[in-house]
Amino acid sequence: MDLGPHAAFIWASYAAFVAIVGALIGWTFFDGRRQAAALQDADRRGLKRRSEPGPKQDGA
């Protein structure tokens, strides 16, 4: 495959793409683990999630 005089730029672009996408996948994986640990810590301390329905309040 002849990429012409711009072969170095093309290969560098592919390498940058792979590095950036790999970094985003890695960051998503590790951030998901960090968020899961934070949720477990909050559950262990007894904090409730706002998405869970709470007791109904009268007088609204």
C-alpha positions in Angstrom: 0.0 0.0 0.0 1.6 3.2 -1.1 0.4 6.2 1.0 2.6 8.7 -0.9 4.5 11.5 0.6 2.1 11.9 3.5 2.5 8.4 4.9 4.1 9.6 8.2 1.2 11.9 8.8 -1.4 9.2 8.0 0.3 6.7 10.3 0.7 9.3 13.1 -3.0 10.1 12.7 -4.0 6.5 13.1 -1.7 6.1 16.1 -3.2 9.2 17.7 -6.7 7.9 17.1 -5.9 4.5 18.7 -4.3 6.2 21.7 -7.1 8.6 22.3 -9.9 6.0 21.9 -7.9 3.6 24.2 -7.5 6.3 26.8 -11.2 7.1 26.7 -12.1 3.4 27.1 -9.7 3.1 30.0 -10.9 6.2 31.6 -14.5 5.1 31.3 -13.6 1.7 32.9 -11.7 3.1 35.8 -14.2 5.9 36.4 -17.0 3.4 36.5 -15.2 1.4 39.1 -14.6 4.6 41.1 -18.3 5.6 40.9 -19.4 2.1 41.9 -17.1 2.2 45.0 -18.5 5.7 45.9 -22.0 4.3 45.7 -21.1 1.3 47.9 -19.6 3.7 50.4 -22.7 5.9 50.4 -24.9 2.8 50.8 -22.7 1.6 53.7 -23.0 5.0 55.4 -26.8 4.9 55.0 -27.2 7.6 52.5 -30.2 7.2 50.2 -30.4 7.8 46.5 -32.6 10.6 45.3 -34.2 8.4 42.6 -35.7 6.1 45.3 -39.2 7.2 46.2 -39.4 8.5 49.8 -42.3 8.9 52.1 -45.2 11.0 50.8 -45.6 14.5 52.4 -49.0 16.1 53.1 -49.7 19.7 52.5 -48.1 20.2 49.1 
